[in-house]
């Protein structure tokens, strides 16, 4: 078993020293959604490159900053950029934002991502509230990090996604007149996009969107007692749904077009929590 507490003891200590307040709510911003961090009050920004042992993000659209921010009377911890399994990192490195959120005393976390749409009723630009995920591709790695969960941790996991946060996300969508979809998110390790045959299989198993993040972050945070919710921005059709070739630039372009809607939703959610 990997002891994540000892691995990142000095990094957590450094963040606690630099933290201007104890955050209530953490957010991880997915591909192309990082501009949200620039739309609210920033109290302190820390480049992750300045933190010894923090993995470097190599993906376009993931800036690599930790922001201590304020909005709606809430103290926020915002991760502008995330660490992906497909970048060659270990799982314990990929869940570092969730571990930091737990260690700094956050009670809630909202995870966001860019995802490919499997459900043919979805179109690029839709926002999908994740109601369930798979973890089948991560069982070995999660066991190495979490060990054998205690009965309390098992009960915590059953609380994902948080009914309370999800209810506030639905309320926020109504307030902002945003048509919010709901669906099941399939996690793939990457680094390549899925094949059309794999997408057909996922559709048959009831999945609505596919991506390469979020699930392990959500499971770790939930097991450790945080209330967790997650939102996908459908940035492209998954392989085989559309005749067009998949490209990360399409992901970034759609995220750019939808960022206004995304910002309105998240700001209202923060106000309601």
C-alpha positions, -999 to +999 in steps of 0.1 A: +000+000+000+012+035-009+012+059+021+000+091+004+002+110+037+039+104+042+046+110+005+031+145+005+037+154+041+061+183+033+040+196+004+009+197+026+029+214+054+040+241+029+005+247+017-008+250+052+019+276+059+009+296+027-029+292+031-046+325+039-077+307+052-093+273+057-112+266+025-148+253+026-152+241-010-126+228-035-130+228-072-109+210-099-112+227-133-111+205-164-098+210-199-106+245-211-126+254-180-097+271-162-109+306-170-135+304-142-106+309-117-100+343-133-136+354-129-137+355-091-116+372-063-082+356-059-067+360-025-035+340-032-022+320-061+004+293-059+021+279-091+022+242-087+057+243-102+068+260-070+057+231-048+083+203-045+069+170-055+038+184-073+035+167-108+037+190-138+006+192-160+016+187-196-019+191-212-031+223-230-058+239-210-044+229-176-025+259-162-010+245-131-021+268-103-037+265-069-059+295-060-072+305-027-103+325-038-135+340-025-169+341-040-204+343-026-191+346+010-173+312+006-136+304+010-126+284-021-097+262-031-094+260-068-071+238-089-066+253-123-054+223-141-052+186-131-029+156-133-039+128-157-031+091-155-023+091-193+005+116-187+025+088-172+018+096-136+009+071-108-026+072-094-015+086-061-001+116-080-033+120-100-054+122-068-032+149-052-058+177-056-083+156-037-057+148-011-049+185-007-086+193-004-090+167+024-058+178+042-067+215+042-101+209+057-125+212+028-159+197+034-170+197-002-155+193-037-169+198-072-149+182-100-153+193-136-140+178-168-143+178-206-159+146-219-169+129-251-206+124-256-218+088-260-255+095-256-267+106-290-291+130-274-261+150-262-245+177-283-211+195-278-217+223-254-240+204-231-233+203-193-239+169-178-242+163-140-225+130-133-249+106-115-227+075-116-193+064-128-173+032-134-141+023-114-134-011-131-103+003-148-089+016-115-094-012-090-058-022-086-045+013-084-072+025-060-065-005-037-028+004-036-037+039-024-067+033-002-059-002+011-089-020+026-115+007+034-130+008+069-168+004+073-170+042+077-151+048+045-173+023+026-204+043+038-187+075+028-182+061-007-219+053-010-226+090-006-210+098-040-224+117-057-236+141-029-274+144-031-271+177-013-247+193-038-265+178-068-297+193-056-280+227-055-266+222-090-301+214-103-314+245-085-286+267-099-293+254-134-330+264-131-321+298-118-297+304-146-320+288-173-293+263-182-305+229-196-286+205-175-282+169-186-276+140-163-256+108-171-231+081-164-194+089-169-170+061-181-134+065-172-107+054-196-070+055-188-059+068-222-037+081-236-055+075-269-091+083-275-114+053-275-122+034-307-157+033-322-161-003-311-152+006-275-178+034-276-205+010-288-196-013-259-198+016-234-232+027-248-246-008-244-235-007-207-255+025-202-228+051-203-235+086-215-201+102-217-164+092-216-132+108-203-098+103-187-101+119-153-124+126-123-134+091-111-103+084-090-104+120-076-140+116-067-136+081-051-107+092-030-124+124-018-157+106-010-140+078+009-122+104+030-155+120+039-160+149+015-193+156-002-185+152-039-202+161-071-190+163-107-200+180-139-189+171-174-188+196-203-196+176-234-170+190-258-171+165-286-189+135-299-172+102-289-155+081-316-180+067-341-208+090-331-196+117-355-177+112-388-152+138-378-118+128-365-113+135-327-089+163-319-080+181-286-084+214-303-121+207-307-122+201-270-106+234-263-128+253-288-161+239-274-149+246-238-142+282-248-177+286-263-194+272-232-173+289-205-198+317-199-226+292-193-203+271-171-192+301-150-228+312-144-237+277-132-208+273-109-211+308-094-248+302-086-239+268-071-214+284-048-239+310-038-265+283-029-242+260-010 
